Structures are given as C-alpha cells and as structure tokens.
C-alpha cells in the first residue's frame, strides 16, 4: 500500500477542528421547538376529533334510545301527545 489510506484523515485526531457554529445550534433549537409545536397541534387535533366523534356516537345512541322508549310507552299507554 502506498501513501496514507483514505481512512487516515477520518481516524486521525485533528486538534485544529473548528468549533461548532453557534448559529447551527440556534437552528437546531428552532427546529426542535417547531417540531414540539407541530406535535402538540397534531395531538390536540386528534384529541378533539376523538371527543367530537364520541359526542356524535352518544348523541345518536341517546336519540335512538329515546325513540325506542317513546314507542314502547305509546304501545303501553297510548299516544303521549
């Protein structure tokens, strides 16, 4: 093998490595904050949708239950109105 391998530069300690740019850290904080906000919005949207669908199911069940109960009462006692 002649000369340094391609891994020589990768594995070699480089004391003159540049310090991380502070603006890139701000970018990561901003991306994380945006991710948290989007996640919270999606979580609240799913929770609201679940509550709304549950409300519609219960409303339909109560309406059907009242209709059946009214029909049962009318069959026993005559018209309610």
HTML snippet that shows the backbone in 3Dmol.js (N, CA, C, O; Angstrom):
<script src="https://3Dmol.org/build/3Dmol-min.js"></script>
<div id="view" style="width:600px;height:400px;position:relative"></div>
<script>
const pdb = `
ATOM      1  N   UNK A   1       0.841  -1.170   0.000  1.00  0.00           N
ATOM      2  CA  UNK A   1       0.000   0.000   0.000  1.00  0.00           C
ATOM      3  C   UNK A   1       0.882   1.228   0.000  1.00  0.00           C
ATOM      4  O   UNK A   1       1.835   1.322   0.773  1.00  0.00           O
ATOM      5  N   UNK A   2       0.569   2.140  -0.846  1.00  0.00           N
ATOM      6  CA  UNK A   2       1.401   3.327  -0.964  1.00  0.00           C
ATOM      7  C   UNK A   2       0.651   4.533  -0.430  1.00  0.00           C
ATOM      8  O   UNK A   2      -0.526   4.712  -0.743  1.00  0.00           O
ATOM      9  N   UNK A   3       1.282   5.331   0.339  1.00  0.00           N
ATOM     10  CA  UNK A   3       0.703   6.563   0.849  1.00  0.00           C
ATOM     11  C   UNK A   3      -0.340   6.286   1.927  1.00  0.00           C
ATOM     12  O   UNK A   3      -0.651   5.130   2.212  1.00  0.00           O
ATOM     13  N   UNK A   4      -0.870   7.331   2.515  1.00  0.00           N
ATOM     14  CA  UNK A   4      -1.883   7.151   3.564  1.00  0.00           C
ATOM     15  C   UNK A   4      -3.198   6.655   2.963  1.00  0.00           C
ATOM     16  O   UNK A   4      -3.548   6.990   1.831  1.00  0.00           O
ATOM     17  N   UNK A   5      -3.907   5.861   3.735  1.00  0.00           N
ATOM     18  CA  UNK A   5      -5.187   5.344   3.262  1.00  0.00           C
ATOM     19  C   UNK A   5      -6.244   6.458   3.357  1.00  0.00           C
ATOM     20  O   UNK A   5      -6.012   7.516   3.943  1.00  0.00           O
ATOM     21  N   UNK A   6      -7.383   6.186   2.775  1.00  0.00           N
ATOM     22  CA  UNK A   6      -8.443   7.198   2.835  1.00  0.00           C
ATOM     23  C   UNK A   6      -8.979   7.351   4.247  1.00  0.00           C
ATOM     24  O   UNK A   6      -9.566   8.380   4.579  1.00  0.00           O
ATOM     25  N   UNK A   7      -8.781   6.330   5.089  1.00  0.00           N
ATOM     26  CA  UNK A   7      -9.269   6.386   6.461  1.00  0.00           C
ATOM     27  C   UNK A   7      -8.338   7.149   7.377  1.00  0.00           C
ATOM     28  O   UNK A   7      -8.703   7.471   8.508  1.00  0.00           O
ATOM     29  N   UNK A   8      -7.138   7.442   6.901  1.00  0.00           N
ATOM     30  CA  UNK A   8      -6.154   8.119   7.739  1.00  0.00           C
ATOM     31  C   UNK A   8      -6.693   9.478   8.215  1.00  0.00           C
ATOM     32  O   UNK A   8      -6.553   9.830   9.386  1.00  0.00           O
ATOM     33  N   UNK A   9      -7.297  10.221   7.316  1.00  0.00           N
ATOM     34  CA  UNK A   9      -7.813  11.541   7.683  1.00  0.00           C
ATOM     35  C   UNK A   9      -9.036  11.427   8.578  1.00  0.00           C
ATOM     36  O   UNK A   9      -9.274  12.298   9.415  1.00  0.00           O
ATOM     37  N   UNK A  10      -9.802  10.382   8.412  1.00  0.00           N
ATOM     38  CA  UNK A  10     -11.017  10.221   9.201  1.00  0.00           C
ATOM     39  C   UNK A  10     -10.676   9.833  10.627  1.00  0.00           C
ATOM     40  O   UNK A  10     -11.271  10.348  11.574  1.00  0.00           O
ATOM     41  N   UNK A  11      -9.721   8.926  10.786  1.00  0.00           N
ATOM     42  CA  UNK A  11      -9.400   8.396  12.098  1.00  0.00           C
ATOM     43  C   UNK A  11      -8.395   9.253  12.861  1.00  0.00           C
ATOM     44  O   UNK A  11      -8.214   9.067  14.065  1.00  0.00           O
ATOM     45  N   UNK A  12      -7.756  10.165  12.194  1.00  0.00           N
ATOM     46  CA  UNK A  12      -6.716  10.954  12.828  1.00  0.00           C
ATOM     47  C   UNK A  12      -7.330  12.042  13.706  1.00  0.00           C
ATOM     48  O   UNK A  12      -8.277  12.717  13.300  1.00  0.00           O
ATOM     49  N   UNK A  13      -6.785  12.204  14.910  1.00  0.00           N
ATOM     50  CA  UNK A  13      -7.231  13.308  15.759  1.00  0.00           C
ATOM     51  C   UNK A  13      -6.767  14.617  15.143  1.00  0.00           C
ATOM     52  O   UNK A  13      -5.606  14.766  14.763  1.00  0.00           O
ATOM     53  N   UNK A  14      -7.672  15.543  15.052  1.00  0.00           N
ATOM     54  CA  UNK A  14      -7.336  16.829  14.473  1.00  0.00           C
ATOM     55  C   UNK A  14      -7.579  17.896  15.531  1.00  0.00           C
ATOM     56  O   UNK A  14      -8.719  18.318  15.721  1.00  0.00           O
ATOM     57  N   UNK A  15      -6.529  18.344  16.228  1.00  0.00           N
ATOM     58  CA  UNK A  15      -6.728  19.343  17.277  1.00  0.00           C
ATOM     59  C   UNK A  15      -7.197  20.684  16.734  1.00  0.00           C
ATOM     60  O   UNK A  15      -7.700  21.517  17.487  1.00  0.00           O
ATOM     61  N   UNK A  16      -7.040  20.895  15.458  1.00  0.00           N
ATOM     62  CA  UNK A  16      -7.441  22.178  14.877  1.00  0.00           C
ATOM     63  C   UNK A  16      -8.850  22.108  14.310  1.00  0.00           C
ATOM     64  O   UNK A  16      -9.201  22.893  13.429  1.00  0.00           O
ATOM     65  N   UNK A  17      -9.664  21.177  14.803  1.00  0.00           N
ATOM     66  CA  UNK A  17     -11.037  21.069  14.303  1.00  0.00           C
ATOM     67  C   UNK A  17     -11.805  22.328  14.689  1.00  0.00           C
ATOM     68  O   UNK A  17     -11.668  22.819  15.809  1.00  0.00           O
ATOM     69  N   UNK A  18     -12.598  22.843  13.783  1.00  0.00           N
ATOM     70  CA  UNK A  18     -13.339  24.072  14.098  1.00  0.00           C
ATOM     71  C   UNK A  18     -14.415  23.822  15.146  1.00  0.00           C
ATOM     72  O   UNK A  18     -15.012  22.747  15.205  1.00  0.00           O
ATOM     73  N   UNK A  19     -14.645  24.831  15.962  1.00  0.00           N
ATOM     74  CA  UNK A  19     -15.706  24.747  16.969  1.00  0.00           C
ATOM     75  C   UNK A  19     -17.058  24.807  16.260  1.00  0.00           C
ATOM     76  O   UNK A  19     -17.176  25.427  15.203  1.00  0.00           O
ATOM     77  N   UNK A  20     -18.067  24.173  16.828  1.00  0.00           N
ATOM     78  CA  UNK A  20     -19.383  24.246  16.170  1.00  0.00           C
ATOM     79  C   UNK A  20     -19.884  25.681  16.090  1.00  0.00           C
ATOM     80  O   UNK A  20     -19.698  26.480  17.008  1.00  0.00           O
ATOM     81  N   UNK A  21     -20.509  25.975  14.995  1.00  0.00           N
ATOM     82  CA  UNK A  21     -21.028  27.321  14.760  1.00  0.00           C
ATOM     83  C   UNK A  21     -22.256  27.548  15.646  1.00  0.00           C
ATOM     84  O   UNK A  21     -23.193  26.750  15.607  1.00  0.00           O
ATOM     85  N   UNK A  22     -22.266  28.624  16.444  1.00  0.00           N
ATOM     86  CA  UNK A  22     -23.422  28.848  17.324  1.00  0.00           C
ATOM     87  C   UNK A  22     -24.735  29.017  16.563  1.00  0.00           C
ATOM     88  O   UNK A  22     -25.796  28.688  17.093  1.00  0.00           O
ATOM     89  N   UNK A  23     -24.684  29.517  15.346  1.00  0.00           N
ATOM     90  CA  UNK A  23     -25.921  29.693  14.597  1.00  0.00           C
ATOM     91  C   UNK A  23     -26.532  28.344  14.231  1.00  0.00           C
ATOM     92  O   UNK A  23     -27.750  28.237  14.089  1.00  0.00           O
ATOM     93  N   UNK A  24     -25.686  27.299  14.073  1.00  0.00           N
ATOM     94  CA  UNK A  24     -26.246  25.976  13.777  1.00  0.00           C
ATOM     95  C   UNK A  24     -26.950  25.418  15.007  1.00  0.00           C
ATOM     96  O   UNK A  24     -27.936  24.694  14.870  1.00  0.00           O
ATOM     97  N   UNK A  25     -26.468  25.737  16.205  1.00  0.00           N
ATOM     98  CA  UNK A  25     -27.151  25.307  17.417  1.00  0.00           C
ATOM     99  C   UNK A  25     -28.493  26.020  17.548  1.00  0.00           C
ATOM    100  O   UNK A  25     -29.482  25.413  17.959  1.00  0.00           O
ATOM    101  N   UNK A  26     -28.531  27.293  17.205  1.00  0.00           N
ATOM    102  CA  UNK A  26     -29.800  28.023  17.215  1.00  0.00           C
ATOM    103  C   UNK A  26     -30.781  27.402  16.214  1.00  0.00           C
ATOM    104  O   UNK A  26     -31.984  27.329  16.464  1.00  0.00           O
ATOM    105  N   UNK A  27     -30.242  26.963  15.086  1.00  0.00           N
ATOM    106  CA  UNK A  27     -31.083  26.331  14.077  1.00  0.00           C
ATOM    107  C   UNK A  27     -31.676  25.033  14.621  1.00  0.00           C
ATOM    108  O   UNK A  27     -32.848  24.737  14.388  1.00  0.00           O
ATOM    109  N   UNK A  28     -30.869  24.260  15.345  1.00  0.00           N
ATOM    110  CA  UNK A  28     -31.375  23.011  15.928  1.00  0.00           C
ATOM    111  C   UNK A  28     -32.427  23.290  16.998  1.00  0.00           C
ATOM    112  O   UNK A  28     -33.441  22.596  17.071  1.00  0.00           O
ATOM    113  N   UNK A  29     -32.185  24.311  17.831  1.00  0.00           N
ATOM    114  CA  UNK A  29     -33.194  24.671  18.847  1.00  0.00           C
ATOM    115  C   UNK A  29     -34.485  25.098  18.176  1.00  0.00           C
ATOM    116  O   UNK A  29     -35.571  24.723  18.618  1.00  0.00           O
ATOM    117  N   UNK A  30     -34.374  25.875  17.116  1.00  0.00           N
ATOM    118  CA  UNK A  30     -35.563  26.325  16.393  1.00  0.00           C
ATOM    119  C   UNK A  30     -36.312  25.165  15.764  1.00  0.00           C
ATOM    120  O   UNK A  30     -37.541  25.116  15.816  1.00  0.00           O
ATOM    121  N   UNK A  31     -35.583  24.232  15.171  1.00  0.00           N
ATOM    122  CA  UNK A  31     -36.230  23.067  14.555  1.00  0.00           C
ATOM    123  C   UNK A  31     -36.898  22.209  15.623  1.00  0.00           C
ATOM    124  O   UNK A  31     -37.993  21.691  15.405  1.00  0.00           O
ATOM    125  N   UNK A  32     -36.253  22.054  16.769  1.00  0.00           N
ATOM    126  CA  UNK A  32     -36.854  21.274  17.853  1.00  0.00           C
ATOM    127  C   UNK A  32     -38.104  21.929  18.397  1.00  0.00           C
ATOM    128  O   UNK A  32     -39.090  21.255  18.696  1.00  0.00           O
ATOM    129  N   UNK A  33     -38.062  23.244  18.523  1.00  0.00           N
ATOM    130  CA  UNK A  33     -39.236  23.979  19.027  1.00  0.00           C
ATOM    131  C   UNK A  33     -40.391  23.892  18.041  1.00  0.00           C
ATOM    132  O   UNK A  33     -41.540  23.706  18.441  1.00  0.00           O
ATOM    133  N   UNK A  34     -40.094  24.023  16.771  1.00  0.00           N
ATOM    134  CA  UNK A  34     -41.140  23.899  15.741  1.00  0.00           C
ATOM    135  C   UNK A  34     -41.710  22.487  15.749  1.00  0.00           C
ATOM    136  O   UNK A  34     -42.919  22.303  15.606  1.00  0.00           O
ATOM    137  N   UNK A  35     -40.844  21.486  15.917  1.00  0.00           N
ATOM    138  CA  UNK A  35     -41.310  20.101  15.987  1.00  0.00           C
ATOM    139  C   UNK A  35     -42.230  19.878  17.174  1.00  0.00           C
ATOM    140  O   UNK A  35     -43.242  19.187  17.053  1.00  0.00           O
ATOM    141  N   UNK A  36     -41.889  20.455  18.321  1.00  0.00           N
ATOM    142  CA  UNK A  36     -42.747  20.330  19.501  1.00  0.00           C
ATOM    143  C   UNK A  36     -44.093  20.998  19.291  1.00  0.00           C
ATOM    144  O   UNK A  36     -45.125  20.454  19.682  1.00  0.00           O
ATOM    145  N   UNK A  37     -44.091  22.162  18.681  1.00  0.00           N
ATOM    146  CA  UNK A  37     -45.343  22.884  18.437  1.00  0.00           C
ATOM    147  C   UNK A  37     -46.226  22.097  17.463  1.00  0.00           C
ATOM    148  O   UNK A  37     -47.429  21.965  17.686  1.00  0.00           O
ATOM    149  N   UNK A  38     -45.633  21.575  16.387  1.00  0.00           N
ATOM    150  CA  UNK A  38     -46.402  20.797  15.418  1.00  0.00           C
ATOM    151  C   UNK A  38     -46.948  19.531  16.082  1.00  0.00           C
ATOM    152  O   UNK A  38     -48.100  19.159  15.860  1.00  0.00           O
ATOM    153  N   UNK A  39     -46.122  18.871  16.894  1.00  0.00           N
ATOM    154  CA  UNK A  39     -46.578  17.680  17.603  1.00  0.00           C
ATOM    155  C   UNK A  39     -47.724  17.977  18.548  1.00  0.00           C
ATOM    156  O   UNK A  39     -48.672  17.198  18.638  1.00  0.00           O
ATOM    157  N   UNK A  40     -47.649  19.100  19.258  1.00  0.00           N
ATOM    158  CA  UNK A  40     -48.720  19.484  20.179  1.00  0.00           C
ATOM    159  C   UNK A  40     -50.010  19.781  19.423  1.00  0.00           C
ATOM    160  O   UNK A  40     -51.091  19.391  19.863  1.00  0.00           O
ATOM    161  N   UNK A  41     -49.905  20.464  18.297  1.00  0.00           N
ATOM    162  CA  UNK A  41     -51.092  20.774  17.495  1.00  0.00           C
ATOM    163  C   UNK A  41     -51.740  19.489  16.979  1.00  0.00           C
ATOM    164  O   UNK A  41     -52.962  19.353  17.021  1.00  0.00           O
ATOM    165  N   UNK A  42     -50.928  18.547  16.494  1.00  0.00           N
ATOM    166  CA  UNK A  42     -51.468  17.280  15.997  1.00  0.00           C
ATOM    167  C   UNK A  42     -52.113  16.503  17.139  1.00  0.00           C
ATOM    168  O   UNK A  42     -53.186  15.925  16.963  1.00  0.00           O
ATOM    169  N   UNK A  43     -51.475  16.483  18.307  1.00  0.00           N
ATOM    170  CA  UNK A  43     -52.023  15.786  19.474  1.00  0.00           C
ATOM    171  C   UNK A  43     -53.385  16.368  19.860  1.00  0.00           C
ATOM    172  O   UNK A  43     -54.337  15.623  20.092  1.00  0.00           O
ATOM    173  N   UNK A  44     -53.474  17.695  19.929  1.00  0.00           N
ATOM    174  CA  UNK A  44     -54.732  18.332  20.299  1.00  0.00           C
ATOM    175  C   UNK A  44     -55.806  18.115  19.233  1.00  0.00           C
ATOM    176  O   UNK A  44     -56.983  17.962  19.562  1.00  0.00           O
ATOM    177  N   UNK A  45     -55.407  18.101  17.958  1.00  0.00           N
ATOM    178  CA  UNK A  45     -56.370  17.867  16.883  1.00  0.00           C
ATOM    179  C   UNK A  45     -56.938  16.458  16.965  1.00  0.00           C
ATOM    180  O   UNK A  45     -58.142  16.264  16.799  1.00  0.00           O
ATOM    181  N   UNK A  46     -56.084  15.473  17.220  1.00  0.00           N
ATOM    182  CA  UNK A  46     -56.561  14.088  17.335  1.00  0.00           C
ATOM    183  C   UNK A  46     -57.456  13.943  18.557  1.00  0.00           C
ATOM    184  O   UNK A  46     -58.484  13.270  18.497  1.00  0.00           O
ATOM    185  N   UNK A  47     -57.075  14.566  19.657  1.00  0.00           N
ATOM    186  CA  UNK A  47     -57.891  14.501  20.872  1.00  0.00           C
ATOM    187  C   UNK A  47     -59.265  15.142  20.631  1.00  0.00           C
ATOM    188  O   UNK A  47     -60.287  14.583  21.029  1.00  0.00           O
ATOM    189  N   UNK A  48     -59.289  16.294  19.991  1.00  0.00           N
ATOM    190  CA  UNK A  48     -60.554  16.956  19.684  1.00  0.00           C
ATOM    191  C   UNK A  48     -61.417  16.130  18.748  1.00  0.00           C
ATOM    192  O   UNK A  48     -62.632  16.056  18.930  1.00  0.00           O
ATOM    193  N   UNK A  49     -60.804  15.508  17.749  1.00  0.00           N
ATOM    194  CA  UNK A  49     -61.554  14.666  16.823  1.00  0.00           C
ATOM    195  C   UNK A  49     -62.152  13.461  17.543  1.00  0.00           C
ATOM    196  O   UNK A  49     -63.294  13.082  17.281  1.00  0.00           O
ATOM    197  N   UNK A  50     -61.382  12.861  18.449  1.00  0.00           N
ATOM    198  CA  UNK A  50     -61.904  11.726  19.215  1.00  0.00           C
ATOM    199  C   UNK A  50     -63.090  12.142  20.073  1.00  0.00           C
ATOM    200  O   UNK A  50     -64.086  11.421  20.141  1.00  0.00           O
ATOM    201  N   UNK A  51     -62.998  13.286  20.723  1.00  0.00           N
ATOM    202  CA  UNK A  51     -64.103  13.753  21.559  1.00  0.00           C
ATOM    203  C   UNK A  51     -65.336  14.068  20.726  1.00  0.00           C
ATOM    204  O   UNK A  51     -66.458  13.762  21.131  1.00  0.00           O
ATOM    205  N   UNK A  52     -65.133  14.678  19.568  1.00  0.00           N
ATOM    206  CA  UNK A  52     -66.258  15.034  18.711  1.00  0.00           C
ATOM    207  C   UNK A  52     -66.966  13.790  18.183  1.00  0.00           C
ATOM    208  O   UNK A  52     -68.196  13.733  18.181  1.00  0.00           O
ATOM    209  N   UNK A  53     -66.204  12.795  17.737  1.00  0.00           N
ATOM    210  CA  UNK A  53     -66.798  11.559  17.239  1.00  0.00           C
ATOM    211  C   UNK A  53     -67.517  10.827  18.375  1.00  0.00           C
ATOM    212  O   UNK A  53     -68.598  10.274  18.168  1.00  0.00           O
ATOM    213  N   UNK A  54     -66.927  10.820  19.566  1.00  0.00           N
ATOM    214  CA  UNK A  54     -67.600  10.214  20.719  1.00  0.00           C
ATOM    215  C   UNK A  54     -68.899  10.916  21.040  1.00  0.00           C
ATOM    216  O   UNK A  54     -69.894  10.267  21.365  1.00  0.00           O
ATOM    217  N   UNK A  55     -68.903  12.229  20.953  1.00  0.00           N
ATOM    218  CA  UNK A  55     -70.129  13.004  21.186  1.00  0.00           C
ATOM    219  C   UNK A  55     -71.206  12.627  20.175  1.00  0.00           C
ATOM    220  O   UNK A  55     -72.365  12.431  20.541  1.00  0.00           O
ATOM    221  N   UNK A  56     -70.825  12.525  18.903  1.00  0.00           N
ATOM    222  CA  UNK A  56     -71.808  12.175  17.872  1.00  0.00           C
ATOM    223  C   UNK A  56     -72.368  10.775  18.090  1.00  0.00           C
ATOM    224  O   UNK A  56     -73.561  10.546  17.890  1.00  0.00           O
ATOM    225  N   UNK A  57     -71.524   9.843  18.497  1.00  0.00           N
ATOM    226  CA  UNK A  57     -71.984   8.474  18.750  1.00  0.00           C
ATOM    227  C   UNK A  57     -72.965   8.453  19.919  1.00  0.00           C
ATOM    228  O   UNK A  57     -74.014   7.814  19.834  1.00  0.00           O
ATOM    229  N   UNK A  58     -72.638   9.137  20.995  1.00  0.00           N
ATOM    230  CA  UNK A  58     -73.511   9.158  22.167  1.00  0.00           C
ATOM    231  C   UNK A  58     -74.822   9.883  21.850  1.00  0.00           C
ATOM    232  O   UNK A  58     -75.891   9.467  22.296  1.00  0.00           O
ATOM    233  N   UNK A  59     -74.729  10.977  21.071  1.00  0.00           N
ATOM    234  CA  UNK A  59     -75.942  11.710  20.695  1.00  0.00           C
ATOM    235  C   UNK A  59     -76.880  10.826  19.882  1.00  0.00           C
ATOM    236  O   UNK A  59     -78.091  10.837  20.105  1.00  0.00           O
ATOM    237  N   UNK A  60     -76.330  10.059  18.937  1.00  0.00           N
ATOM    238  CA  UNK A  60     -77.165   9.158  18.133  1.00  0.00           C
ATOM    239  C   UNK A  60     -77.749   8.051  19.000  1.00  0.00           C
ATOM    240  O   UNK A  60     -78.902   7.662  18.816  1.00  0.00           O
ATOM    241  N   UNK A  61     -76.964   7.544  19.940  1.00  0.00           N
ATOM    242  CA  UNK A  61     -77.459   6.469  20.809  1.00  0.00           C
ATOM    243  C   UNK A  61     -78.588   6.971  21.700  1.00  0.00           C
ATOM    244  O   UNK A  61     -79.583   6.274  21.894  1.00  0.00           O
ATOM    245  N   UNK A  62     -78.439   8.172  22.238  1.00  0.00           N
ATOM    246  CA  UNK A  62     -79.493   8.729  23.093  1.00  0.00           C
ATOM    247  C   UNK A  62     -80.758   8.986  22.276  1.00  0.00           C
ATOM    248  O   UNK A  62     -81.866   8.699  22.730  1.00  0.00           O
ATOM    249  N   UNK A  63     -80.590   9.523  21.080  1.00  0.00           N
ATOM    250  CA  UNK A  63     -81.752   9.801  20.233  1.00  0.00           C
ATOM    251  C   UNK A  63     -82.491   8.505  19.893  1.00  0.00           C
ATOM    252  O   UNK A  63     -83.717   8.447  19.977  1.00  0.00           O
ATOM    253  N   UNK A  64     -81.745   7.469  19.510  1.00  0.00           N
ATOM    254  CA  UNK A  64     -82.384   6.186  19.185  1.00  0.00           C
ATOM    255  C   UNK A  64     -83.009   5.563  20.427  1.00  0.00           C
ATOM    256  O   UNK A  64     -84.085   4.972  20.347  1.00  0.00           O
ATOM    257  N   UNK A  65     -82.350   5.688  21.564  1.00  0.00           N
ATOM    258  CA  UNK A  65     -82.894   5.141  22.799  1.00  0.00           C
ATOM    259  C   UNK A  65     -84.173   5.838  23.198  1.00  0.00           C
ATOM    260  O   UNK A  65     -85.120   5.186  23.638  1.00  0.00           O
ATOM    261  N   UNK A  66     -84.221   7.159  23.053  1.00  0.00           N
ATOM    262  CA  UNK A  66     -85.447   7.898  23.385  1.00  0.00           C
ATOM    263  C   UNK A  66     -86.568   7.534  22.428  1.00  0.00           C
ATOM    264  O   UNK A  66     -87.722   7.428  22.843  1.00  0.00           O
ATOM    265  N   UNK A  67     -86.253   7.341  21.160  1.00  0.00           N
ATOM    266  CA  UNK A  67     -87.274   6.978  20.183  1.00  0.00           C
ATOM    267  C   UNK A  67     -87.859   5.607  20.526  1.00  0.00           C
ATOM    268  O   UNK A  67     -89.076   5.425  20.506  1.00  0.00           O
ATOM    269  N   UNK A  68     -86.986   4.645  20.839  1.00  0.00           N
ATOM    270  CA  UNK A  68     -87.481   3.309  21.194  1.00  0.00           C
ATOM    271  C   UNK A  68     -88.290   3.351  22.491  1.00  0.00           C
ATOM    272  O   UNK A  68     -89.309   2.672  22.616  1.00  0.00           O
ATOM    273  N   UNK A  69     -87.833   4.143  23.443  1.00  0.00           N
ATOM    274  CA  UNK A  69     -88.547   4.237  24.716  1.00  0.00           C
ATOM    275  C   UNK A  69     -89.923   4.885  24.514  1.00  0.00           C
ATOM    276  O   UNK A  69     -90.910   4.459  25.115  1.00  0.00           O
ATOM    277  N   UNK A  70     -89.977   5.909  23.671  1.00  0.00           N
ATOM    278  CA  UNK A  70     -91.245   6.574  23.390  1.00  0.00           C
ATOM    279  C   UNK A  70     -92.213   5.615  22.705  1.00  0.00           C
ATOM    280  O   UNK A  70     -93.399   5.583  23.034  1.00  0.00           O
ATOM    281  N   UNK A  71     -91.708   4.836  21.758  1.00  0.00           N
ATOM    282  CA  UNK A  71     -92.566   3.872  21.071  1.00  0.00           C
ATOM    283  C   UNK A  71     -93.069   2.814  22.057  1.00  0.00           C
ATOM    284  O   UNK A  71     -94.221   2.387  21.972  1.00  0.00           O
ATOM    285  N   UNK A  72     -92.235   2.403  22.965  1.00  0.00           N
ATOM    286  CA  UNK A  72     -92.631   1.408  23.962  1.00  0.00           C
ATOM    287  C   UNK A  72     -93.715   1.982  24.885  1.00  0.00           C
ATOM    288  O   UNK A  72     -94.703   1.314  25.191  1.00  0.00           O
ATOM    289  N   UNK A  73     -93.511   3.244  25.325  1.00  0.00           N
ATOM    290  CA  UNK A  73     -94.509   3.871  26.192  1.00  0.00           C
ATOM    291  C   UNK A  73     -95.840   4.046  25.476  1.00  0.00           C
ATOM    292  O   UNK A  73     -96.897   3.803  26.058  1.00  0.00           O
ATOM    293  N   UNK A  74     -95.793   4.470  24.203  1.00  0.00           N
ATOM    294  CA  UNK A  74     -97.029   4.665  23.449  1.00  0.00           C
ATOM    295  C   UNK A  74     -97.753   3.337  23.237  1.00  0.00           C
ATOM    296  O   UNK A  74     -98.984   3.303  23.204  1.00  0.00           O
ATOM    297  N   UNK A  75     -97.022   2.275  23.095  1.00  0.00           N
ATOM    298  CA  UNK A  75     -97.668   0.977  22.921  1.00  0.00           C
ATOM    299  C   UNK A  75     -98.351   0.523  24.211  1.00  0.00           C
ATOM    300  O   UNK A  75     -99.304  -0.255  24.160  1.00  0.00           O
ATOM    301  N   UNK A  76     -97.891   0.985  25.338  1.00  0.00           N
ATOM    302  CA  UNK A  76     -98.487   0.598  26.618  1.00  0.00           C
ATOM    303  C   UNK A  76     -99.610   1.532  27.036  1.00  0.00           C
ATOM    304  O   UNK A  76    -100.634   1.079  27.549  1.00  0.00           O
ATOM    305  N   UNK A  77     -99.428   2.857  26.820  1.00  0.00           N
ATOM    306  CA  UNK A  77    -100.378   3.826  27.389  1.00  0.00           C
ATOM    307  C   UNK A  77    -101.123   4.628  26.339  1.00  0.00           C
ATOM    308  O   UNK A  77    -102.005   5.412  26.690  1.00  0.00           O
ATOM    309  N   UNK A  78    -100.816   4.469  25.118  1.00  0.00           N
ATOM    310  CA  UNK A  78    -101.439   5.296  24.092  1.00  0.00           C
ATOM    311  C   UNK A  78    -100.532   6.471  23.741  1.00  0.00           C
ATOM    312  O   UNK A  78     -99.452   6.614  24.314  1.00  0.00           O
ATOM    313  N   UNK A  79    -100.962   7.304  22.811  1.00  0.00           N
ATOM    314  CA  UNK A  79    -100.119   8.432  22.386  1.00  0.00           C
ATOM    315  C   UNK A  79     -99.777   9.356  23.547  1.00  0.00           C
ATOM    316  O   UNK A  79    -100.609   9.624  24.413  1.00  0.00           O
ATOM    317  N   UNK A  80     -98.546   9.835  23.549  1.00  0.00           N
ATOM    318  CA  UNK A  80     -98.084  10.699  24.634  1.00  0.00           C
ATOM    319  C   UNK A  80     -98.536  12.150  24.424  1.00  0.00           C
ATOM    320  O   UNK A  80     -98.556  12.925  25.380  1.00  0.00           O
ATOM    321  N   UNK A  81     -98.895  12.525  23.207  1.00  0.00           N
ATOM    322  CA  UNK A  81     -99.217  13.934  22.952  1.00  0.00           C
ATOM    323  C   UNK A  81    -100.682  14.150  22.801  1.00  0.00           C
ATOM    324  O   UNK A  81    -101.121  15.279  22.582  1.00  0.00           O
TER     325      UNK A  81
END
`;
const viewer = $3Dmol.createViewer("view");
viewer.addModel(pdb, "pdb");
viewer.setStyle({}, {cartoon: {color: "spectrum"}});
viewer.zoomTo();
viewer.render();
</script>
